[in-house]
Structures are given as C-alpha cells and as structure tokens.
Amino acid sequence: MNKKTKRAEPRPPERIAVDYPHEGEVLAEPSCTFLIDAPARGVEIAVDGDEWRPCRRSDGYWRHDRLFPDPGVHQAVVRCAGTGGAEPAIRVCRFVVAPAAPVAKPRTRWDAASMDQW
C-alpha cells in the first residue's frame, strides 16, 4: 500500500506597505518618520544601502525616524519576518528629499532704504 503524503504548500509572503513616505513622494523636510503597515513580529529597514535597523511598534504602525542631510533621491528597503510559515516580505520605496529653502539673512542695522517698504 502506497500512502501519499500531502506536503504543505508554502504560504504567500506577508503583506507589507510603506504608508509614509509614498513611492515618489517629495519630502520638504530633511527628517521623516517612516510609517510601515505589516502584520509581523518584527520589521527592519535599510535606507540608501545602509545596514538593517529595527523599527519600533507604535499606534498600529512600525516606525523608523531618519534624518537626510543630503537632498536628492533616496531608497528605503523594508523587510519583515514571515509569520506562521509565510515567506518574508520585502518592499522597496523610492522618494525625494527636496533641497532646503534658503534662509533670509537678518538685517543687522536700521536702514532708511528698507523702511520704504512700510
């Protein structure tokens, strides 16, 4: 008698979404808090090829704070461990940090010419 053994099918990867910043979004500020929606026990993020860093759980999201001193295009890769036999999930998000607006130089002395505006 030949018994057929049924193999468990691998589960699909966990669902993972980067809710902020969105793909292609332009950030006006050099700092941001990534908001990641994932039903996982742990989430990690790597930004611009940097090392993997853990995210913290707060208010229903996985969060990671980051400062971007250089404007331009950046890339975040988010991964979470699969639960219940599911494959690990990975999500890539590309976004832009806009250059900082120039700061107006304060006036250092009273100038009659500048009072013409008033």
Secondary structure, DSSP 4 states (H G I P E B T S, - for coil): --PPPPPPPPBPPPP-EEEESPTT-EESSSEEEEEEE--SS-EEEEETT---EE-EEETTEEEEEEE--S-EEEEEEEEE--STTBPPEEEEEEEEEPPPPPPPPPP-S--GGGGGG-
